[in-house]
Amino acid sequence: MSELPVSIQDVETPCLLVDIDRVKANCRRMRDRCTEMGVELRPHMKTHKTLEGAELMTDGSKRKIVVSTVAEAEFFAGNGYDDIIYASPMVKEKLTKRVQSLASRLADFHLMVDSVVGIDGIIETPLDGDRKWSVFVEIDCNYGRTGCCWDSEDVLTICKKAHEAANIRFQGLYNHCGNTYVPDTDKRSKIQHETVANLMAVKERLAAAGIPCARFGCGSTPSCSKPIQDMSMLTEFHPGNYIFYDYMQVCVGSCSLDDIAVKVAATVISHKPEVGTLVTDCGWLAIGQDGMEREPSDVPLGYTPVVGHPELRVRGMTQEIGKFEGNGVAIDYSKYPLGSRLYLYPFHSCLTAAQHPVYYVHSGDKIIGSWTPIRGW
Ligand SMILES: Cc1ncc(COP(=O)(O)O)c(C=O)c1O
C-alpha cells in the first residue's frame, strides 16, 4: 500500500474521509438501541462495503448481515462471515453458479423472494447433495418498491410453497420500509406503526395456515434510528446507512450534522466573483447528485453542506466541478483562498462512498488507515 497521508489536510482531493470516532459511536448507539428493545441487529453492508465497517457493525461477530450484491456476499463469505441475506428479489435466472456456491459453502446463506415465479424458480433449482436453499419472503408494507404486498393472496402462496418445498428452509419475513424517509415525525411514526401491524398481520395469516415463521424483521435507517415501541415485537432490524449517516438523514430527522461520519475533501480551484461563485475540484463524480431534485423539497440548494461554513451553499455541479455561492450573503473570498480546503457532507453517503476506490480513515485530523471497499456485482 502506498504511504498514507499524515493528516486530513494532506490528502489528494477529491477524496472520501471516514471519521472513525463517529462511525464507532453510530454503530454503538444502534447496537445499544437493539439490545434495549430486545431485537437482533442484522446490519446492511451496502453503504460502506468494507471488512472494517462490517467488523464494527457486527461488533466482531461476523454473523447476521445483509448484502445487496453477489460480489458483497462473496467478499464477506470469503472473509469468514456467515448468516448472510442476499436482499434482492430472486428469480431463477439469477440462481447462478456463484449463488449456488455460496449456498453450498455457508451454513446460512439466505435468498429473498417476492414472487410466485421467484419461489417456483428456487424450487426447480436443486442444490448439490441434500443442501437446501434458505429463503426469506420480502413483504411490501406499502412502500411500493419491491416485496409482495402484505395483504395479497400471493404472500400466502409464496410462504406456503417455501414452507412445503423439500429443497427450501423457510426463514420468515423481510421488510425494508424505505417509505420512512420522511421529514414529518408524525408521518414517520404512522408508517412505522402500519409497517409493524402489516407484518404481524402476515405472520398471523401464516400461523392460521399452519406455517411457522421464526423471523420477521424490518429496517431502514430512519425507522431504526427513531424506533417506535411496537418495533420491539419484531425479531430483527436491518438498517445500513446509519454507519455513516448523511445530510439526507439529517433532513429526515435520523441524526444531527455532527453524527455524519463521512465527508469529501475538496480544494478551492477558482474564484468567480463576477457570477458570485467559488469553484472546487469536487463535482458530482466525487460526491453524487442525489438531493438535487429530491424530497424533502427544501433540500436542493445547499444539498451538500460545507463543514463549518453554513454561509456557503451549492449552486451546481458538473462532473469534476462543484460551484458554491453565498447562502444569503455575498462570498468573502478572502476566507477561501485558492488552494484552500473545504469538506463537504454527502447528501447520500451510500452513493458517495460507491464512487470512491478507497476511503481514508481519520481520528481528529490524523489519518490512521484506509478502507478498500468491494466493487461490482
Ligand atoms: C432491502 C434493504 N434492506 C435494508 C436497507 C437498509 O436501509 P437504510 O439504507 O435506510 O439503512 C436497504 C436500503 O436500501 C434495502 O434495500
PDBQT file of the ligand as one rigid body, heavy atoms in Angstrom, charges set to zero:
ROOT
HETATM    1  C1  LIG A 401     -33.503  -4.487   1.134  1.00  0.00    +0.000 C 
HETATM    2  C2  LIG A 401     -32.918  -3.424   2.008  1.00  0.00    +0.000 A 
HETATM    3  N1  LIG A 401     -32.776  -3.650   3.314  1.00  0.00    +0.000 NA
HETATM    4  C3  LIG A 401     -32.240  -2.720   4.143  1.00  0.00    +0.000 A 
HETATM    5  C4  LIG A 401     -31.811  -1.491   3.659  1.00  0.00    +0.000 A 
HETATM    6  C5  LIG A 401     -31.179  -0.500   4.610  1.00  0.00    +0.000 C 
HETATM    7  O1  LIG A 401     -31.897   0.702   4.709  1.00  0.00    +0.000 OA
HETATM    8  P1  LIG A 401     -31.148   2.094   5.003  1.00  0.00    +0.000 P 
HETATM    9  O2  LIG A 401     -30.308   2.400   3.810  1.00  0.00    +0.000 OA
HETATM   10  O3  LIG A 401     -32.248   3.056   5.220  1.00  0.00    +0.000 OA
HETATM   11  O4  LIG A 401     -30.319   1.890   6.207  1.00  0.00    +0.000 OA
HETATM   12  C6  LIG A 401     -31.945  -1.222   2.280  1.00  0.00    +0.000 A 
HETATM   13  C7  LIG A 401     -31.521   0.060   1.725  1.00  0.00    +0.000 C 
HETATM   14  O5  LIG A 401     -31.732   0.390   0.589  1.00  0.00    +0.000 OA
HETATM   15  C8  LIG A 401     -32.508  -2.208   1.436  1.00  0.00    +0.000 A 
HETATM   16  O6  LIG A 401     -32.650  -2.012   0.119  1.00  0.00    +0.000 OA
ENDROOT
TORSDOF 0
